[in-house]
Amino acid sequence: MKAYDIAPGVAAALEAFTVPQTLGFGLVNAPVMYSAEWANGSWGRGELLPYGPIALWPGARALHYAELVFEGLKAYRIGRPGPNLFRPLENCKRLAASAERLSMPTVPEGMFLEALDAVAGTLNRFVPGKSGHALYLRPFLFGTESGYMIRNSTTFRFMVIANPVEAYSAGAMRVAIERRDVRAPLGGVGFSKAAANYAASLRATSAAVARGYTVALWLDASEHRFIQELSGMNLFAVINGELHTPVLDGAILAGITRDSLITLARHLGYTVHERRIAIDELIVQLASGVCTELFACGTAAIVSPIGVLADVGGADHVPLRIGVVVAELREALLSIQERRAPDPFGWVREVPLPG
Ligand code: COI
């Protein structure tokens, strides 16, 4: 007997679904989802359901006080009969760290993996087979109790939804330095995947997009001097042939792709520095050619070159070379994720197909 239930509509939902030609990122909803509820201090049995709207009290804490944390990871199926995940236990640990920061209950490892396996395994035939494409899995956990007292909900829901996707951004990214808004201060929730971080990023991101840029680059909240991240992506600079990335200070998301790239780059012989990087120093190094490349990384983005770094007003474009280091690291990472290359670090986890 399965550890989770399968709702009656699942088979029909799978039957009715076809993957469209154009995927985008998060635009195509896969036909099934996983859901489990937490009440009276423990998790109930999980259920696989057809993808669709959920019932939620309009007063639910998640809607009013952002009592919501999430994760993002991909299932890959390149030239194989079944899908695989990449370091899913790191996502489980990070979801727990995010939940603990908001004093929410954590999702046990067994339930987290059960949910991923149920969704990715059931959707096997819809996992894109093209390199760079994948089935994006979005686990999330939120407070469902209704009420305005500013304290934790006593009921929660954990869900996993999925989307066949392309990479988050195509081509070289155009990054706008954000000098006014801040994403996260020290001591806040910046290290976690709390929905609130993404809410804080929306105004600057929308303004950047309206000005023709891809994303906003965040600076630290106290001095507005040091580079943080790109909301959904961490940043790397190639300086004198060595890699530099902002050190995890508690205000930056601890990206699993970031961590994997640091390990891989060192394995490939690069020196990697995790440190505070001042934006002014970086601009000077770009102008002088000491910094040859900038790139962003994340589960959604994989490893994406940055083609332009622009300052306020869009006037100070800093032209960059789209270099070779980014291409080397992207292929080194993606070929492990897609099981096209050996996995020396034991990062890949096969998804068992439902029997
Ligand atoms: C991911 O890479 O999984 C992310 O969470 C980025 C997302 C916000 C688009």
Residues whose N, C-alpha, C, O or C-beta is under 5 A from the ligand:
A	BS01	COI	G72 L73 G232 G298 T299 A300 A301
